[in-house]
Amino acid sequence: MASKHARNFKDLTGQTFAEGNLRVLGLFGLTANSKSVWLCECFCGVIKPIAIDALKQPTRRSCGCLNRQIAAETAKKSKPGTVHGHGSRGNHSPTFNSWAAMVQRCTNPNAPNYPRYGEWGVKVCPEWVTFEGFLSSMGERPEGTTLGRILDMGNYEPGNAFWQTPLEQTLAQRNKRALLKFAQAA
């Protein structure tokens, strides 16, 4: 017997969202509560998974590339006394905090998460070693997101790291576990 979710499932492949800036390529997976996550291509060429709730948000305008453009413009108009406009001396923006945490967990053996990142060989691309390079590439962190990687694997670099909702990060981790379990069985 078909589940309630299967009866209500609507294939979004080929549809556009975010004012026509995102095109759905196909189903990426399902969350723990059976909500769909879709693989989408942005007008800028980036392909990333986006949960249905995030995809249908009226404030979503792109994969995040428009946020990066706005961040670059903001950085040019930065506050006096700062290089990038994201605070100084302990009063930093969420974007700066995400960058700093990424660098710490990948490069500092004394960081609490270093054993799961730096020790395992997860690296930060040379472009992102400076906050300005990271900000220019990633843009400002949208509210309700954190920095994540595709399937929670690989390095922190353009094309593999995205601002993800907690739901998208959970799905990436679940899919990674399933992929690794499948690989071990083969």
Kinemage of the C-alpha trace (Angstrom):
@kinemage 1
@onewidth
@group {chain A} dominant
@subgroup {mainchain}
@vectorlist {calphas} color= white
{ca met a 1} P 0.000 0.000 0.000
{ca ala a 2} L 1.374 3.436 -0.945
{ca ser a 3} L 2.305 5.762 1.870
{ca lys a 4} L 0.589 9.099 2.385
{ca his a 5} L 3.767 10.858 1.179
{ca ala a 6} L 3.992 8.764 -1.995
{ca arg a 7} L 0.400 9.651 -2.922
{ca asn a 8} L 1.096 13.377 -2.436
{ca phe a 9} L 4.493 13.351 -4.169
{ca lys a 10} L 4.802 15.780 -7.074
{ca asp a 11} L 7.775 15.524 -9.427
{ca leu a 12} L 9.311 18.994 -9.761
{ca thr a 13} L 11.900 18.013 -12.393
{ca gly a 14} L 12.214 20.766 -14.981
{ca gln a 15} L 10.327 23.381 -12.946
{ca thr a 16} L 11.903 26.712 -12.041
{ca phe a 17} L 11.921 28.559 -8.730
{ca ala a 18} L 13.532 31.680 -7.245
{ca glu a 19} L 12.207 34.035 -9.904
{ca gly a 20} L 13.313 31.571 -12.593
{ca asn a 21} L 16.912 31.479 -11.333
{ca leu a 22} L 16.806 27.839 -10.109
{ca arg a 23} L 15.882 24.886 -12.342
{ca val a 24} L 15.114 21.511 -10.755
{ca leu a 25} L 17.210 18.705 -12.273
{ca gly a 26} L 15.731 15.861 -10.251
{ca leu a 27} L 15.094 14.331 -6.849
{ca phe a 28} L 18.204 14.271 -4.613
{ca gly a 29} L 16.691 12.401 -1.666
{ca leu a 30} L 14.266 12.482 1.223
{ca thr a 31} L 14.662 13.834 4.727
{ca ala a 32} L 13.938 11.771 7.846
{ca asn a 33} L 10.364 13.086 7.817
{ca ser a 34} L 9.933 12.230 4.105
{ca lys a 35} L 10.264 15.758 2.724
{ca ser a 36} L 11.882 15.945 -0.679
{ca val a 37} L 15.261 17.468 -1.456
{ca trp a 38} L 15.858 18.481 -5.070
{ca leu a 39} L 19.054 18.829 -7.080
{ca cys a 40} L 18.875 22.300 -8.609
{ca glu a 41} L 20.932 24.233 -11.131
{ca cys a 42} L 21.293 27.968 -10.614
{ca phe a 43} L 21.516 30.456 -13.473
{ca cys a 44} L 25.181 30.950 -12.451
{ca gly a 45} L 25.918 27.251 -13.182
{ca val a 46} L 26.152 25.939 -9.601
{ca ile a 47} L 24.350 22.652 -8.935
{ca lys a 48} L 23.312 21.952 -5.338
{ca pro a 49} L 20.684 20.064 -3.326
{ca ile a 50} L 17.902 22.230 -1.876
{ca ala a 51} L 15.156 21.029 0.473
{ca ile a 52} L 11.600 21.618 -0.744
{ca asp a 53} L 10.849 24.063 2.079
{ca ala a 54} L 13.923 26.153 1.250
{ca leu a 55} L 13.224 25.928 -2.473
{ca lys a 56} L 9.750 27.377 -2.038
{ca gln a 57} L 10.793 30.207 0.301
{ca pro a 58} L 9.702 33.502 -1.226
{ca thr a 59} L 13.007 35.091 -0.175
{ca arg a 60} L 15.138 32.557 -2.118
{ca arg a 61} L 16.542 34.219 -5.216
{ca ser a 62} L 19.436 31.932 -6.214
{ca cys a 63} L 21.846 29.241 -5.031
{ca gly a 64} L 23.512 31.927 -2.941
{ca cys a 65} L 25.430 33.640 -5.734
{ca leu a 66} L 23.329 36.779 -5.421
{ca asn a 67} L 24.182 36.873 -1.704
{ca arg a 68} L 27.871 36.718 -2.658
{ca gln a 69} L 27.399 39.662 -5.004
{ca ile a 70} L 25.680 41.666 -2.267
{ca ala a 71} L 28.451 40.735 0.188
{ca ala a 72} L 31.116 41.958 -2.217
{ca glu a 73} L 29.291 45.272 -2.542
{ca thr a 74} L 28.895 45.478 1.247
{ca ala a 75} L 32.596 44.779 1.743
{ca lys a 76} L 33.432 47.726 -0.500
{ca lys a 77} L 31.351 49.954 1.813
{ca ser a 78} L 32.776 48.424 5.004
{ca lys a 79} L 32.611 50.203 8.323
{ca pro a 80} L 35.539 52.406 9.297
{ca gly a 81} L 38.139 50.422 11.220
{ca thr a 82} L 37.284 47.072 9.588
{ca val a 83} L 38.673 45.503 6.449
{ca his a 84} L 35.570 43.575 5.429
{ca gly a 85} L 32.628 45.141 7.289
{ca his a 86} L 31.938 42.062 9.440
{ca gly a 87} L 32.959 43.398 12.822
{ca ser a 88} L 36.110 43.490 14.850
{ca arg a 89} L 37.455 42.627 18.291
{ca gly a 90} L 35.028 39.889 19.281
{ca asn a 91} L 31.937 41.397 17.650
{ca his a 92} L 31.778 39.396 14.415
{ca ser a 93} L 29.031 38.536 11.949
{ca pro a 94} L 27.642 34.980 11.570
{ca thr a 95} L 29.499 34.762 8.238
{ca phe a 96} L 32.823 35.582 9.892
{ca asn a 97} L 32.129 33.115 12.723
{ca ser a 98} L 31.406 30.307 10.215
{ca trp a 99} L 34.642 31.055 8.357
{ca ala a 100} L 36.700 31.152 11.570
{ca ala a 101} L 35.216 27.859 12.804
{ca met a 102} L 35.963 26.200 9.425
{ca val a 103} L 39.591 27.339 9.510
{ca gln a 104} L 40.022 26.228 13.136
{ca arg a 105} L 38.583 22.729 12.697
{ca cys a 106} L 40.736 22.120 9.605
{ca thr a 107} L 44.040 23.668 10.724
{ca asn a 108} L 44.262 23.868 14.526
{ca pro a 109} L 45.174 20.570 16.270
{ca asn a 110} L 43.869 22.090 19.542
{ca ala a 111} L 40.370 22.737 18.129
{ca pro a 112} L 37.700 20.355 19.507
{ca asn a 113} L 36.561 19.228 16.026
{ca tyr a 114} L 40.063 18.915 14.528
{ca pro a 115} L 40.088 15.086 14.859
{ca arg a 116} L 37.030 14.869 12.552
{ca tyr a 117} L 38.302 17.423 10.023
{ca gly a 118} L 41.987 18.405 9.904
{ca glu a 119} L 43.199 15.058 11.196
{ca trp a 120} L 41.161 13.314 8.476
{ca gly a 121} L 42.719 15.515 5.807
{ca val a 122} L 39.863 17.988 5.254
{ca lys a 123} L 41.449 21.159 3.905
{ca val a 124} L 40.447 24.764 3.284
{ca cys a 125} L 41.180 25.878 -0.283
{ca pro a 126} L 43.899 28.552 -0.587
{ca glu a 127} L 41.334 31.147 -1.741
{ca trp a 128} L 39.414 30.777 1.545
{ca val a 129} L 42.357 31.064 3.937
{ca thr a 130} L 41.532 34.770 4.171
{ca phe a 131} L 38.073 35.911 5.210
{ca glu a 132} L 37.899 38.295 2.275
{ca gly a 133} L 38.475 35.410 -0.192
{ca phe a 134} L 35.847 33.292 1.560
{ca leu a 135} L 33.322 36.156 1.637
{ca ser a 136} L 33.899 36.951 -2.022
{ca ser a 137} L 33.229 33.334 -2.990
{ca met a 138} L 30.465 32.311 -0.556
{ca gly a 139} L 28.687 35.582 0.155
{ca glu a 140} L 27.007 36.393 3.428
{ca arg a 141} L 25.534 33.547 5.448
{ca pro a 142} L 21.732 33.501 5.045
{ca glu a 143} L 19.787 33.372 8.299
{ca gly a 144} L 19.057 29.834 9.478
{ca thr a 145} L 22.011 28.242 7.661
{ca thr a 146} L 25.485 26.972 8.459
{ca leu a 147} L 28.452 25.980 6.335
{ca gly a 148} L 28.205 22.463 4.952
{ca arg a 149} L 29.783 20.257 2.288
{ca ile a 150} L 28.246 17.932 -0.285
{ca leu a 151} L 27.598 14.625 1.492
{ca asp a 152} L 29.661 16.087 4.348
{ca met a 153} L 32.758 14.963 2.399
{ca gly a 154} L 35.696 16.582 0.618
{ca asn a 155} L 37.408 19.891 1.204
{ca tyr a 156} L 36.027 23.322 1.899
{ca glu a 157} L 36.193 24.824 -1.572
{ca pro a 158} L 33.940 26.412 -4.204
{ca gly a 159} L 31.557 23.842 -5.642
{ca asn a 160} L 31.716 21.603 -2.570
{ca ala a 161} L 30.723 23.943 0.269
{ca phe a 162} L 27.373 25.693 0.583
{ca trp a 163} L 25.218 27.536 3.085
{ca gln a 164} L 22.867 24.744 4.146
{ca thr a 165} L 19.851 24.550 6.389
{ca pro a 166} L 20.057 22.052 9.273
{ca leu a 167} L 17.693 19.833 7.276
{ca glu a 168} L 20.013 19.844 4.242
{ca gln a 169} L 23.037 19.031 6.439
{ca thr a 170} L 21.196 16.159 8.119
{ca leu a 171} L 20.242 14.744 4.724
{ca ala a 172} L 23.835 15.050 3.476
{ca gln a 173} L 25.100 13.152 6.535
{ca arg a 174} L 22.416 10.451 6.133
{ca asn a 175} L 23.226 10.022 2.446
{ca lys a 176} L 26.956 9.834 3.263
{ca arg a 177} L 26.354 7.073 5.828
{ca ala a 178} L 24.199 5.141 3.342
{ca leu a 179} L 26.809 5.555 0.592
{ca leu a 180} L 29.637 4.370 2.864
{ca lys a 181} L 27.548 1.404 4.062
{ca phe a 182} L 26.831 0.466 0.441
{ca ala a 183} L 30.521 0.771 -0.486
{ca gln a 184} L 31.546 -1.502 2.411
{ca ala a 185} L 28.992 -4.140 1.378
{ca ala a 186} L 30.227 -4.186 -2.232
